[in-house]
Amino acid sequence: MSELVREALRTYERQTWWDEMRAYGRAKAARVGVNTPEDVVRVIHEHRQEQRLRHRKRPRK
């Protein structure tokens, strides 16, 4: 098999993988109500706030 064909197959596989990841991400985002860039920012802030609160509640050793 020529190097040109091997490279074409690698490119195809890589592109297919990214297409699948984007579809997965879109479906997951739609399920949790993240539809816009502003939603992403909101979810990040909410997550960070939860992490801060969780960290403060942990007893110290």
Summary of the structure (lengths in Angstrom):
residues: 61
radius of gyration: 20.2
end to end distance: 62.1
largest distance: 62.3
contacts: 108
relative contact order: 0.06
helix: 84%
strand: 0%
